[in-house]
Amino acid sequence: MSNLLKKEKGFTLIEIVLVLAIAGLLLVIVFLAVSGAQKSRRDSQRKNDLGRLEAALENYASNSNGVYPVAAGGAPSAAFTSAYTPGNFNDPSTGSPYTYGALGGAAGVINYATGGTACDGSALSARQIKVQMQLEQGIACRDNK
């Protein structure tokens, strides 16, 4: 009878599983927090690049009698490519230069147009520009309205 009342030292299986579950939950929370911070940091860099790109386009236009570098049909012209010098504007998640295209794709795609609709939904004249980019956490839009 005395052997039945004797308690053995050590942890039960339930205690071990409970500790592992709590540790796993904490690891998931830390991973999500770090992942969100990295996305915010990359988006901040993209917004900074978008502002620098807008300044480069404004500089180009001031040296070209107010004309922005856009080819017919809205495709990027060689002047647009030289205005933003792709080597100076690299997507922080890939390290490769931003690409030009329709908005709605992956981050790192720049949509640039003269005229059309401003960021606030109002109309832009043919002498005004809008530059926007899909971010990991939303859309960044800048115009010179």
C-alpha positions as CSV (number, residue, x, y, z in Angstrom):
1,M,0.0,0.0,0.0
2,S,2.8,2.4,0.7
3,N,4.0,2.0,-2.9
4,L,0.7,3.3,-4.2
5,L,0.8,6.5,-2.1
6,K,4.4,7.3,-3.2
7,K,4.6,10.2,-5.6
8,E,7.1,10.0,-8.4
9,K,9.2,13.0,-9.3
10,G,9.0,14.5,-12.8
11,F,6.5,16.1,-15.2
12,T,3.3,14.5,-16.5
13,L,2.6,14.4,-20.2
14,I,-0.1,17.0,-19.9
15,E,2.2,19.5,-18.3
16,I,4.8,19.0,-21.0
17,V,2.2,19.5,-23.8
18,L,0.8,22.6,-22.1
19,V,4.3,24.2,-21.8
20,L,5.0,23.4,-25.5
21,A,1.7,24.9,-26.6
22,I,2.3,28.1,-24.7
23,A,5.8,28.4,-26.1
24,G,4.5,27.8,-29.6
25,L,1.8,30.5,-29.1
26,L,4.4,33.0,-27.9
27,L,6.6,32.2,-30.9
28,V,3.7,32.8,-33.3
29,I,3.0,36.2,-31.7
30,V,6.6,37.3,-31.9
31,F,6.9,36.2,-35.5
32,L,3.7,38.1,-36.5
33,A,5.0,41.2,-34.7
34,V,8.4,41.1,-36.5
35,S,6.8,40.4,-39.9
36,G,4.5,43.4,-39.5
37,A,7.4,45.6,-38.5
38,Q,9.4,44.5,-41.6
39,K,6.4,45.3,-43.9
40,S,6.0,48.7,-42.3
41,R,9.8,49.4,-42.8
42,R,9.7,48.4,-46.4
43,D,6.5,50.4,-47.1
44,S,8.2,53.4,-45.4
45,Q,11.1,53.1,-47.8
46,R,8.8,52.8,-50.8
47,K,6.9,56.0,-49.8
48,N,10.3,57.7,-49.4
49,D,11.3,56.5,-52.9
50,L,7.9,57.7,-54.3
51,G,8.6,61.2,-52.9
52,R,12.1,61.2,-54.4
53,L,10.6,60.0,-57.8
54,E,8.1,62.8,-57.7
55,A,10.9,65.3,-57.1
56,A,12.9,63.9,-60.0
57,L,9.9,64.2,-62.3
58,E,9.3,67.8,-61.1
59,N,13.0,68.5,-61.8
60,Y,12.7,67.0,-65.2
61,A,9.6,69.1,-66.0
62,S,11.2,72.3,-64.8
63,N,14.1,71.7,-67.2
64,S,11.7,70.8,-70.1
65,N,9.3,73.7,-70.2
66,G,6.8,72.0,-67.8
67,V,6.5,68.8,-69.9
68,Y,6.6,65.5,-68.1
69,P,8.3,62.5,-69.6
70,V,5.4,60.3,-71.0
71,A,5.3,58.6,-74.3
72,A,2.1,58.3,-76.4
73,G,-0.3,55.7,-75.1
74,G,0.8,56.1,-71.5
75,A,3.8,53.8,-71.8
76,P,7.0,54.9,-70.1
77,S,9.3,56.8,-72.4
78,A,13.1,56.8,-72.3
79,A,12.8,60.2,-70.7
80,F,10.7,58.7,-67.8
81,T,13.3,56.0,-67.4
82,S,16.1,58.5,-67.2
83,A,14.1,60.8,-64.9
84,Y,13.8,58.3,-62.2
85,T,17.1,56.4,-62.8
86,P,16.1,52.9,-61.8
87,G,19.3,52.1,-60.1
88,N,18.5,54.8,-57.4
89,F,15.0,53.4,-56.8
90,N,15.1,49.8,-55.8
91,D,12.2,47.8,-54.2
92,P,13.4,47.1,-50.7
93,S,11.9,43.6,-50.7
94,T,13.5,42.4,-53.9
95,G,16.4,44.8,-54.4
96,S,15.5,45.1,-58.1
97,P,14.4,48.4,-59.7
98,Y,10.7,49.3,-59.5
99,T,8.8,48.5,-62.6
100,Y,6.2,50.6,-64.5
101,G,2.8,49.2,-65.0
102,A,-0.9,49.1,-64.0
103,L,-1.6,49.5,-60.3
104,G,-3.0,46.5,-58.5
105,G,-0.1,44.1,-58.9
106,A,2.7,43.4,-56.6
107,A,4.5,46.0,-54.6
108,G,7.3,47.7,-56.5
109,V,5.1,48.6,-59.5
110,I,4.9,52.4,-60.2
111,N,1.9,53.9,-61.9
112,Y,2.7,57.3,-63.3
113,A,0.4,59.5,-65.4
114,T,-0.2,63.1,-66.4
115,G,-3.7,64.3,-66.1
116,G,-6.5,61.9,-65.1
117,T,-7.6,61.6,-61.5
118,A,-5.7,63.0,-58.5
119,C,-5.1,61.0,-55.3
120,D,-8.2,62.7,-53.7
121,G,-10.4,61.8,-56.7
122,S,-10.5,65.3,-58.3
123,A,-9.3,66.0,-61.8
124,L,-5.7,66.7,-62.8
125,S,-4.8,68.9,-65.7
126,A,-2.4,67.7,-68.5
127,R,0.4,69.6,-66.7
128,Q,-0.1,67.8,-63.4
129,I,1.2,64.3,-62.5
130,K,0.2,61.5,-60.2
131,V,2.6,58.8,-59.0
132,Q,1.3,55.8,-57.1
133,M,2.5,52.4,-55.9
134,Q,1.0,49.3,-54.4
135,L,2.5,48.8,-50.9
136,E,2.4,45.6,-48.8
137,Q,-0.1,47.4,-46.5
138,G,-2.1,49.6,-48.8
139,I,-1.4,52.1,-51.6
140,A,0.9,55.2,-51.7
141,C,-0.3,58.0,-53.9
142,R,1.3,61.4,-54.6
143,D,0.4,64.2,-56.9
144,N,1.4,67.7,-57.5
145,K,-2.1,69.2,-57.4
